[in-house]
């Protein structure tokens, strides 16, 4: 294996001794910093080229269609940063081969470093500070006032590349106490707005019937809930459950949910919840077996699951069996909204938003008319047959708005792939295997 260092000198890796290998490893770290610095500089310049003007909207985290991971619904840069035009992130993110969210985060970090953390920004330029460390600091200080952010910048510039997260968090807390004391109540109110419950059904290829539940809420409420989970886990142990504590605590959540549902039903309230799963199992699939002889099925949005697991989930629940869809069906309707069969057909055909590098599940997307729907008038109705499977595609709310406003255009190819064209004329092909840039 041959590697080339920053000076353009080629080295056969297998011929390097220990000392030479360490030297080349250090050289690779510097090269990585240079590459990450370039991307940050390009993102900063991209923001400069696309300012928000009087006749344009400003880019906001809310355009993602949900609360951002940073926990606030504001413009992408912190106090003291210039506004950037809406839908600016899409072309940059597509060129970098990343999602819109990742592109927005890159732009926000560049803005916050350049305008709020100039010392850290300077350290990135001289390669004294790793760009990833500077970006982490930008995220941690994004909600601070400009004065507080500058304080953090001054306190950490000489040690951010060597200190750990505990030190950084302590300095950020000091900055809040010094400069943002009048915002404590506002911060608490803002934190309340970030409360929520998020259910994540595993990661690609690692679901295996296990999901993650993340709750952000009032400290006292969550503490009581945690204590209840712990006591229920101990009760399970007393009843003979031999699993470890953490497994019993996870199982306790289901016990608590069942008990709460039973109490509500007994009081005339909501009835015991049903499990809503989209199962795609033909008669032949029921006989399908893995190498070990275990029968499996497929659960939409989740992945494969043993029929034993599916049976456990459905026990005591209402089950609705729908007829198998004919994917060759090409009927058309003369109305804007597609009928149920067509809606399901399109969402199953394209399981996620068809915008480049977007992975929002189609069940959470709008169905977009690829060729804009023309409703016509009472005296002159629009063209017939506009709503048909070939003219529909799932787009998440943000990318639906982006397309509707004419910033991007796309078409569906005969092979079922999609070709998108950016405002800068760059094209991308979205296929079942991923997104591929064409130029």
MOJO-V737097 format. One record per helix or strand of 2 or more residues. SS is the DSSP state (2 for helix, 1 for strand). FROM is the first residue (numbers start at 0). TO is the last residue. Records with the same first field share a line. If there is no record, write none. Layout:
# MOJO-V737097
SS = FROM-TO, FROM-TO
This chain:
# MOJO-V737097
1 = 1-3, 9-11, 83-84, 195-199, 211-215, 294-298, 302-305, 331-332, 365-368, 386-387, 391-394, 408-411, 417-420, 426-430, 433-436
2 = 12-14, 17-48, 60-63, 88-95, 99-115, 117-124, 130-139, 145-155, 164-178, 180-192, 218-237, 244-265, 283-286, 306-313, 339-348, 361-363, 388-390, 396-403
